[in-house]
Each structure stands twice: as structure tokens, then as C-alpha cells.
Amino acid sequence: MTDIVKPSTLPGFMELLPREQILFNEMLDTIKRNYEKYGFLPLDTPVIEKSEVLLAKGGGETEKQIYRFQKGDTDMSLRFDLTVPLARYTVEHFNDLSFPFKRYQIGKVYRGEKAQKGRFREFYQCDIDTIGNEKLSILNDAEFPVVIYHTFKELGFDEFVVKLNNRKILNGFYKELAIEDTVSVLRTVDKLDKIGIDKVKAELLAVGVSEENADKILNFITIEGTNKEIIKQLENLGIENESFKEGVSELTTVIDCIGGYGVPETNYRVDLKVARGLDYYTGTVYETELVNYPEIGSVCSGGRYENLASYYTDKKLPGVGISIGLSRLFYQLNQANIIEAKRESLTDVMVIPMDEYEMDSIKLAAKLQEAGIATTVYTEKAKLGKKFKYADALNIPYTIVVGENEVQTGKYAIKDMAKQEQESLTIEQIIEKLK
């Protein structure tokens, strides 16, 4: 006797029931539709890349988390994000692309990190980036919060905010204070909302920041007001550092342009605590937060980077982009009961054949399908009551029974399963009713 293997899924790999998958796909389609609405072109790169390409940057946590394997003489790895493949793609197809190159990619990525709630080893990323050739206008940075705004509005959220900052402002400010270990300071400042101002100050002092500078930092990151009021306060600080002044100018432009796109100011805000990827982003940075669910954290983030593909080419390819981690977002929204999977099926109508009328049922279904109506035929032998129960279990809105009377008269009993009402209609009338 063959041993039976107990089926199970690897930790960190998400698998959904059909009703959840329908909801997941609807969210994915909404994101894709909004990305395309703003002129981003679709891109699909291989899940497997050469290890030397993926690891060109080398070392660190990335190399520890990568899924790497050998096949013959080829050293290969599963992609851990969509940005490195974008860099490789842009350089490899450079002469075939038009710049600025606006692309979106939605696909699975893989990271061998510790599996825990809301953290996955296989997950969907939904990325958009605009890549320039040698230069890229700051006006591009304003488009991304607009895309985020319309995407999350269509996903059904009203109260969310895109928080913006500029790394040049932060770099210039800390240089003005002659602080060398800016990375430690930025990481400490990032904890403000979690641990409070007193503990942040204590940690700043612990990493060697003077009390005077700690107070200046805390005053700086807690500047409040409208977006324009915050910009004005930054200008009034009197900081002469060129990076700081350039960052303020860029942030002013971005803020003005987002307003020009018609995004309500309640949905975007300057937040001087936002830093993002400390060794990657060089200008504008974004984080998106659901106002009523701050515990979920950032649901969409990104920013401006100086050079996308420095490990593959001497060409300077500046860019700006954002990413939605859809698997993690879906999981957290589902766990918090913010979204609800309601649809059990994508079928509009189920055709139920009586004995010996299977072929007539198939022909009817074919006509409905040709008219664009999602239709299925119940093919199993069972009592009529069981067939209706099946339609109910899948929340199929309508059923049509096909028997001798229907075939002879050309009129079919179509039943509204929710109202438990039925009427006799011709095929043409059914199509008109369901379209």
C-alpha cells in the first residue's frame, strides 16, 4: 500500500480560498487599472535571475534571504524584489526604450526571512517607477502620490494620508548640526510615534547626540501646520546648507503639483520624520498610512533614487517609484476585518438540465457565454434540490432549469436565487435581463 503524504503548505506562503482569491484579484485589478491610467507600461521579468545579477550590490541581509540554487553550470536565484530586475531590464533594453521610461510590474517575489504573521516568503509586489536618462524632472515625483490617492480611493478607502519628505532636507539639516552618524539618528527619530518624544531624546543622547542638538532635532521633526506652513517654517530656519535648500525647493514643487492634480490636502502631508531606505533614496520619499488603522503601518512607500543601475552600467539612470506589498496589505486588512470576501463565485447564472436535456442546456449556456454572461452548467446527476443548494452555496445569482417544456416553448424558467422569484423568458429576454 502506498504511503499517503499529508498535504501542507510551507510556512510563509499564502494560499487563499476562492472567495478570498476573488477579492484579492479585484484589488490587484484595481491597482493595475490605476497604474495604466497614468501611462505606466506593463513589464514582466523572469522570476529566476542569474545570481551574479541579483547580487551585484553584494552582501548584507539580501544575500542571507535569497533563494539560490545551481542547475548545471548556472548559478540562479529567485528575485527578492522587482527593482533589481527593473535595473537589469532597463540596461539590457536601453536602446529599445523611450525615456522617461514609465513602467509598472505586478508579480511575486521571494525572501527567505523568518515567517511570521503578515510576513511572507512569497508575496506580491505592485511597483511603478519612472526612470530618466541622465536626468529626471522633479515634476515626476508629484505624480506618485496622485496615483496612490486614486488607487486607494478606488480600493474603498477615504481616510488615508500620503506622508512626504525629502532626504536632502534631512541630510542638509543634520550636516548643519555637524552630526556624523545620521543613520542612527534617523532610525531613532523613526520611533517617535511608537515610543514617544522622551524616549527618543534619551536614545539620541545614547548615540552621542548633544542635548542641544537633540532638542533641535526634536523641534525640527515636530514642526506642524498645513503643508505650506511647514514649508514656510523650514525656510525660516535660516539653514544655508545647499542640500537643505534644494530639498525644500523640491518639496515645495511636489506639494504644489499634487494640489494641481486636484488631490485633497487631507490626503497628503509633509512629515519630517519620514526617511525611508537610508542607503537608497536620495530625494522625495513617501509613506502611506490608513488614518484609522495606524497599527498596520505603511501600506505603500517609495521615493526618488539617484541611480537605478550603477552596478550594471556607467549611464546615470535616476528614477522615482512606489511599491504596494499586496500580499501583506491584503492579509492585514483581512485580519482587521477592514475588507470582507463576499463573493463565492464569478458565475452569473447556472443552467440546470433535467434528465436527457444536457445538450440543450449546453447550447443555452453557449449562447449566454457568447453574450458575455458568465455561465456554468450543472453536470452531475443529483436531485433538483441539491442542484439549487449548490448554486446557493456559491452565491450564484440566477439559475435556469432546462427540460421538455422549456425546449418546446423556447421559454426558460429563470430563478432569482436571492428573492426566490422566477419568470419564464426567451433566450433574448434572458440576455437583456442579465447584461
Salt bridges, closest charged atoms under 4 A:
GLU26 OE2 - ARG343 NH1 3.13
GLU49 OE2 - ARG88 NH2 2.78
GLU61 OE2 - LYS64 NZ 3.41
GLU63 OE2 - ARG68 NH1 3.85
ASP75 OD2 - ARG68 NH2 2.54
GLU92 OE1 - ARG88 NH1 3.08
GLU122 OE1 - LYS108 NZ 3.56
ASP129 OD1 - ARG103 NH1 2.82
ASP141 OD1 - ARG304 NH2 2.56
GLU143 OE1 - LYS102 NZ 3.15
GLU154 OE2 - ARG33 NH2 2.34
ASP158 OD1 - LYS153 NZ 2.88
GLU203 OE1 - LYS191 NZ 2.97
GLU211 OE2 - LYS201 NZ 3.30
GLU212 OE2 - LYS216 NZ 3.50
ASP215 OD1 - LYS201 NZ 2.88
GLU240 OE1 - LYS245 NZ 3.35
GLU242 OE2 - LYS245 NZ 3.38
GLU246 OE2 - LYS168 NZ 2.99
GLU250 OE2 - LYS168 NZ 2.72
ASP271 OD2 - LYS163 NZ 3.92
ASP271 OD2 - ARG269 NH2 3.91
ASP271 OD1 - LYS273 NZ 3.12
ASP279 OD2 - LYS57 NZ 3.86
GLU287 OE2 - ARG276 NH1 3.14
GLU289 OE1 - LYS163 NZ 3.51
GLU306 OE2 - LYS316 NZ 2.79
GLU344 OE2 - ARG19 NH1 3.75
GLU358 OE2 - LYS381 NZ 3.12
GLU423 OE2 - LYS433 NZ 3.01
